[in-house]
């Protein structure tokens, strides 16, 4: 089963509000088994347009675990803080698993 990744691009309007969100979201991430892989305020754009001024990449054991975290009661309490403080795009994607050589 491939890992699941949540990627958020955030256009922060209220830094203090995002600080409050960062404090509030921690327990839900621990409960959901999230690992923070990247937080970057200056991604190096190679092509096209990019949204926001911060990108966050979270890793979960599976797409199902990522979805369960995003829809969890614990995250539902923190999410409004982010939504008030930033315009965000969020996606869940599946990690790549190469085909087995013996198949």
TORVEXBA-332723 format. One record per residue (C-alpha): residue in three letters; residue number from 1; x, y, z. Coordinates in pm, whole numbers, plus 50000, padded with zeros to 5 digits. Layout:
! residues N
   r   k     u     v     w
 ALA NUM     X     Y     Z
...
***
This chain:
! residues 103
   r   k     u     v     w
 UNK   1 50000 50000 50000
 UNK   2 50153 50336 49901
 UNK   3 50208 50613 50150
 UNK   4 49970 50908 50147
 UNK   5 50080 51270 50126
 UNK   6 49895 51589 50210
 UNK   7 50033 51893 50032
 UNK   8 49914 52240 50130
 UNK   9 50004 52564 49957
 UNK  10 49922 52856 50182
 UNK  11 49890 53225 50111
 UNK  12 49922 53356 50465
 UNK  13 49716 53664 50550
 UNK  14 49750 53653 50930
 UNK  15 50085 53526 51065
 UNK  16 49964 53532 51427
 UNK  17 49661 53327 51324
 UNK  18 49889 53075 51151
 UNK  19 50097 53053 51468
 UNK  20 49778 52969 51661
 UNK  21 49692 52706 51397
 UNK  22 50042 52556 51422
 UNK  23 49999 52512 51796
 UNK  24 49647 52369 51759
 UNK  25 49722 52124 51477
 UNK  26 50009 51941 51650
 UNK  27 49799 51699 51858
 UNK  28 49586 51598 51559
 UNK  29 49898 51530 51353
 UNK  30 50044 51313 51629
 UNK  31 49715 51121 51658
 UNK  32 49696 51080 51279
 UNK  33 50054 50957 51244
 UNK  34 50167 51248 51027
 UNK  35 50532 51317 50955
 UNK  36 50626 51666 50837
 UNK  37 50851 51619 50535
 UNK  38 50884 51981 50424
 UNK  39 50781 52334 50513
 UNK  40 50915 52591 50272
 UNK  41 50841 52960 50234
 UNK  42 51041 52988 49914
 UNK  43 50992 52694 49680
 UNK  44 51204 52714 49369
 UNK  45 50947 52744 49093
 UNK  46 51058 52564 48779
 UNK  47 50749 52600 48561
 UNK  48 50402 52750 48569
 UNK  49 50241 52934 48859
 UNK  50 50254 52844 49227
 UNK  51 50001 52941 49488
 UNK  52 50092 53093 49819
 UNK  53 50398 53180 50017
 UNK  54 50436 52856 50213
 UNK  55 50418 52492 50110
 UNK  56 50378 52205 50357
 UNK  57 50420 51834 50280
 UNK  58 50290 51576 50529
 UNK  59 50342 51199 50502
 UNK  60 50102 50932 50627
 UNK  61 50110 50552 50620
 UNK  62 49847 50550 50345
 UNK  63 49605 50767 50150
 UNK  64 49332 50635 50379
 UNK  65 49527 50749 50687
 UNK  66 49578 51093 50532
 UNK  67 49205 51124 50459
 UNK  68 49117 50999 50809
 UNK  69 49341 51267 50963
 UNK  70 49200 51544 50742
 UNK  71 48844 51444 50831
 UNK  72 48917 51372 51199
 UNK  73 48738 51550 51479
 UNK  74 49073 51670 51614
 UNK  75 49171 51833 51285
 UNK  76 48822 51972 51234
 UNK  77 48884 52182 51547
 UNK  78 49216 52322 51416
 UNK  79 49120 52369 51050
 UNK  80 48912 52689 51097
 UNK  81 49219 52865 51239
 UNK  82 49410 52794 50917
 UNK  83 49115 52883 50699
 UNK  84 49083 53221 50873
 UNK  85 49457 53294 50854
 UNK  86 49543 53176 50502
 UNK  87 49401 53101 50160
 UNK  88 49500 52739 50110
 UNK  89 49501 52476 49840
 UNK  90 49518 52122 49980
 UNK  91 49551 51785 49809
 UNK  92 49602 51423 49906
 UNK  93 49818 51216 49674
 UNK  94 49937 50857 49676
 UNK  95 50305 50779 49691
 UNK  96 50467 50593 49405
 UNK  97 50528 50222 49432
 UNK  98 50732 50076 49149
 UNK  99 50592 49758 48998
 UNK 100 50745 49444 49143
 UNK 101 51012 49290 48920
 UNK 102 50873 48941 48948
 UNK 103 50522 49025 48830
***
